[in-house]
Amino acid sequence: MKEKKWYEALFENYGRKYDDECFTKGTIGECDFIEKELNFNKELKIIDIGCGTGRHSIELAKRGYLTTGIDLSESLLEKAREKAKHSNVNVDFLKCDACNLPFENQFDVAIMMCEGAFPLMETDEMNYEILKNVSQSLKEKSKLIFTTLNGLFPLFHSINDFHSENVNEDNATYHSKSFDLMTFRDYNITKVVDDNGVEKELECNERYYVPCEITWLLKTLGFTKIEIFGAKMGAFSREDKLKTEDYEMLVIAER
């Protein structure tokens, strides 16, 4: 039997507890920002990559947008479908690998919020494959909005201090063992108790990116306008110039 990747094991049987995590609390404000970026055009088709329990997909659907959510975790997708039904909205939730999406020129907008898929992959090539697949899923004229880990942050600040300030009881905990300056990967131990009460301790690694890397990657995929800002949870703004204090960066790319 194929061994699960850490990001697969982490979100297995985690649909109920996922929405209690601190990083899920900014949905309304983030969707407000997305709406403005789309000029409130409800004819646009949106794909939400790494949608989790569908918090952005469902909120945008409530506002009248056409949304499709994809994720690798069946437990998160089951919760997303429950929430959509409870909210009386129609969102197409599909189990897909972001490195191998079945779409081509179908969507006007792609969103990847809170490290949805990218940059969790174990190699840079796999992370690039996600961006490539997202690009292929988008129409010739399109927009990509996503957040990713800011490589400037760990050069000046402690990753462990950041996570200890933002942890709640019963939520996942993260302990950084080392940050590799050659690869910009943080190697950490993540502990979580899933929906069945099973305790998990996982060895994880996540890729942090600096702005010039993101710009170059997106340019190779045909995006001609690439803007990067600081990402404050629930309060995205074009006024927030990216700083070393920002744990995440907000990327807006157009072609």
C-alpha positions as CSV (number, residue, x, y, z in Angstrom):
1,M,0.0,0.0,0.0
2,K,1.3,3.4,-1.0
3,E,2.5,5.5,2.0
4,K,0.6,8.7,2.4
5,K,2.4,12.1,2.0
6,W,2.4,14.2,5.2
7,Y,-0.1,16.6,3.8
8,E,-2.4,13.7,2.9
9,A,-2.1,12.1,6.4
10,L,-2.5,15.5,8.1
11,F,-6.0,16.2,6.6
12,E,-7.3,12.6,6.7
13,N,-10.3,12.4,9.1
14,Y,-10.1,16.1,9.8
15,G,-13.2,17.6,8.2
16,R,-14.9,18.6,11.5
17,K,-11.9,20.0,13.3
18,Y,-10.5,21.9,10.3
19,D,-12.8,24.9,10.6
20,D,-11.7,25.4,14.2
21,E,-8.1,26.1,13.2
22,C,-7.0,29.7,13.6
23,F,-6.1,30.1,9.9
24,T,-9.7,29.6,8.8
25,K,-11.1,32.7,10.5
26,G,-10.6,35.3,7.8
27,T,-12.9,34.0,5.2
28,I,-15.4,36.9,5.0
29,G,-12.7,39.6,4.6
30,E,-10.7,37.5,2.1
31,C,-13.8,37.0,0.0
32,D,-14.6,40.7,0.2
33,F,-11.1,41.3,-1.3
34,I,-11.6,38.6,-4.0
35,E,-14.9,40.2,-5.0
36,K,-13.3,43.6,-5.5
37,E,-10.5,42.0,-7.6
38,L,-13.1,40.5,-9.8
39,N,-15.0,43.8,-10.2
40,F,-18.0,42.0,-8.8
41,N,-18.4,40.2,-12.1
42,K,-20.6,37.2,-11.3
43,E,-20.3,35.7,-14.8
44,L,-16.7,34.6,-14.0
45,K,-16.0,30.9,-13.3
46,I,-13.8,30.4,-10.3
47,I,-11.8,27.4,-9.3
48,D,-10.6,27.1,-5.7
49,I,-7.5,24.9,-5.5
50,G,-6.9,23.2,-2.2
51,C,-10.4,24.3,-1.1
52,G,-10.4,22.4,2.2
53,T,-13.9,22.5,3.7
54,G,-14.9,25.0,1.0
55,R,-14.9,28.1,3.1
56,H,-14.1,30.4,0.2
57,S,-15.9,28.5,-2.5
58,I,-19.1,28.4,-0.4
59,E,-18.9,32.1,0.7
60,L,-18.4,33.2,-2.9
61,A,-21.3,30.9,-4.1
62,K,-23.5,32.6,-1.5
63,R,-22.6,35.9,-3.2
64,G,-23.7,34.5,-6.6
65,Y,-20.4,33.4,-8.1
66,L,-19.9,30.1,-10.1
67,T,-17.4,28.1,-8.1
68,T,-15.7,24.8,-8.3
69,G,-13.6,23.5,-5.3
70,I,-10.9,20.8,-5.6
71,D,-8.9,19.1,-2.8
72,L,-7.0,15.9,-2.2
73,S,-8.7,15.1,1.2
74,E,-12.0,13.3,1.0
75,S,-12.8,14.1,4.6
76,L,-12.5,17.8,3.9
77,L,-14.6,17.5,0.8
78,E,-17.3,15.7,2.6
79,K,-17.5,18.5,5.1
80,A,-17.5,21.0,2.3
81,R,-20.5,19.3,0.6
82,E,-22.3,19.2,3.9
83,K,-21.7,23.0,4.4
84,A,-22.8,23.8,0.9
85,K,-26.0,21.9,1.3
86,H,-26.7,23.6,4.6
87,S,-26.1,26.9,3.0
88,N,-28.3,26.0,0.1
89,V,-25.7,26.8,-2.6
90,N,-24.4,24.7,-5.5
91,V,-20.6,24.2,-5.5
92,D,-19.0,21.4,-7.5
93,F,-16.5,19.8,-5.1
94,L,-14.1,17.3,-6.7
95,K,-11.3,15.2,-5.4
96,C,-8.3,16.1,-7.5
97,D,-4.5,16.2,-7.3
98,A,-3.5,19.8,-8.0
99,C,-0.4,18.4,-9.9
100,N,-2.7,16.7,-12.3
101,L,-5.9,18.7,-12.9
102,P,-8.4,17.5,-15.5
103,F,-9.3,21.0,-16.8
104,E,-8.1,23.0,-19.8
105,N,-9.1,26.7,-20.5
106,Q,-12.2,26.3,-18.4
107,F,-11.9,29.0,-15.7
108,D,-11.6,32.8,-15.6
109,V,-10.2,32.9,-12.0
110,A,-8.2,30.6,-9.8
111,I,-7.7,31.0,-6.1
112,M,-5.4,29.2,-3.7
113,M,-5.8,30.5,-0.2
114,C,-3.8,29.7,2.9
115,E,-1.3,27.3,1.2
116,G,-3.9,25.5,-0.7
117,A,-1.8,22.8,-2.3
118,F,1.1,25.2,-3.2
119,P,3.7,25.2,-1.6
120,L,3.3,22.0,0.3
121,M,4.9,19.6,-2.2
122,E,8.1,17.8,-1.4
123,T,10.0,19.1,-4.5
124,D,10.2,22.4,-6.3
125,E,9.3,20.6,-9.5
126,M,6.0,19.4,-8.0
127,N,5.2,22.9,-6.7
128,Y,5.8,24.2,-10.2
129,E,3.6,21.5,-11.6
130,I,0.7,22.9,-9.5
131,L,1.2,26.3,-11.0
132,K,1.4,24.8,-14.5
133,N,-1.8,22.8,-14.0
134,V,-3.6,25.9,-12.6
135,S,-2.4,27.9,-15.6
136,Q,-3.7,25.2,-18.0
137,S,-7.1,25.3,-16.2
138,L,-7.4,29.0,-16.9
139,K,-8.6,30.8,-20.0
140,E,-6.3,32.9,-22.1
141,K,-7.5,36.0,-20.3
142,S,-7.6,35.2,-16.6
143,K,-6.5,36.0,-13.0
144,L,-4.8,34.0,-10.3
145,I,-5.0,35.0,-6.7
146,F,-3.1,33.0,-4.0
147,T,-1.2,33.2,-0.8
148,T,2.0,31.5,-0.1
149,L,4.8,31.4,2.6
150,N,7.0,34.5,2.6
151,G,10.7,33.4,2.4
152,L,11.7,36.8,3.8
153,F,10.0,36.0,7.2
154,P,12.3,33.2,8.5
155,L,15.4,35.2,7.6
156,F,14.4,37.8,10.3
157,H,12.0,36.0,12.6
158,S,11.3,32.8,14.4
159,I,8.8,30.4,12.8
160,N,8.3,28.7,16.2
161,D,7.5,32.1,17.9
162,F,4.9,32.8,15.1
163,H,3.1,29.5,15.6
164,S,3.2,29.6,19.4
165,E,1.4,33.0,19.2
166,N,-1.3,31.7,17.0
167,V,-2.1,28.3,18.6
168,N,-5.4,27.4,20.4
169,E,-6.0,24.4,22.5
170,D,-7.1,21.3,20.6
171,N,-5.6,22.7,17.3
172,A,-2.7,21.5,15.3
173,T,0.8,22.5,16.7
174,Y,3.9,23.1,14.7
175,H,7.5,22.9,15.9
176,S,10.2,23.9,13.4
177,K,13.3,21.8,13.6
178,S,15.4,23.6,11.0
179,F,15.1,26.1,8.2
180,D,17.4,25.2,5.3
181,L,18.9,28.4,3.8
182,M,19.9,26.5,0.7
183,T,16.4,25.3,-0.2
184,F,14.2,27.6,1.8
185,R,12.4,24.7,3.3
186,D,11.3,24.5,6.9
187,Y,11.4,21.0,8.4
188,N,8.9,20.7,11.2
189,I,7.0,18.3,13.5
190,T,3.2,18.8,13.2
191,K,1.0,17.3,15.9
192,V,-2.8,17.0,15.5
193,V,-5.7,15.0,16.9
194,D,-8.1,14.0,14.2
195,D,-11.9,13.8,14.2
196,N,-11.7,10.2,15.6
197,G,-9.5,11.3,18.5
198,V,-6.4,9.7,16.9
199,E,-3.1,11.6,17.7
200,K,-0.8,12.1,14.8
201,E,2.8,13.3,14.8
202,L,4.0,14.1,11.3
203,E,7.4,15.1,9.9
204,C,6.6,17.8,7.4
205,N,8.5,20.3,5.2
206,E,7.2,23.4,3.5
207,R,8.7,25.5,0.9
208,Y,9.0,29.3,1.5
209,Y,9.4,31.5,-1.6
210,V,10.9,34.9,-2.1
211,P,9.0,37.4,-4.3
212,C,11.4,37.2,-7.3
213,E,11.0,33.4,-7.4
214,I,7.2,33.7,-7.6
215,T,7.5,36.4,-10.3
216,W,9.8,34.3,-12.4
217,L,7.7,31.1,-12.1
218,L,4.5,32.9,-13.1
219,K,6.2,34.7,-16.0
220,T,7.3,31.3,-17.4
221,L,3.6,30.4,-17.5
222,G,2.5,33.5,-19.4
223,F,1.3,35.8,-16.7
224,T,2.2,39.3,-17.7
225,K,1.1,41.3,-14.7
226,I,2.3,40.0,-11.3
227,E,1.8,41.9,-8.1
228,I,2.8,40.8,-4.6
229,F,1.6,42.2,-1.3
230,G,1.7,41.3,2.4
231,A,-1.1,38.9,3.4
232,K,-2.9,39.7,6.6
233,M,-5.5,37.0,7.5
234,G,-9.0,38.3,6.7
235,A,-7.8,41.7,5.7
236,F,-6.1,41.4,2.3
237,S,-5.2,44.8,0.9
238,R,-3.3,46.3,-2.0
239,E,-2.1,48.9,0.5
240,D,0.0,46.3,2.4
241,K,3.5,46.4,0.9
242,L,5.2,43.1,1.5
243,K,7.5,43.3,4.6
244,T,9.8,40.8,6.4
245,E,7.2,40.7,9.2
246,D,4.6,39.1,6.9
247,Y,4.4,35.4,7.3
248,E,2.5,35.0,4.0
249,M,2.5,36.9,0.8
250,L,-0.5,37.7,-1.4
251,V,0.1,37.1,-5.1
252,I,-2.2,38.5,-7.8
253,A,-1.3,37.5,-11.4
254,E,-3.1,38.3,-14.7
255,R,-2.7,37.6,-18.3
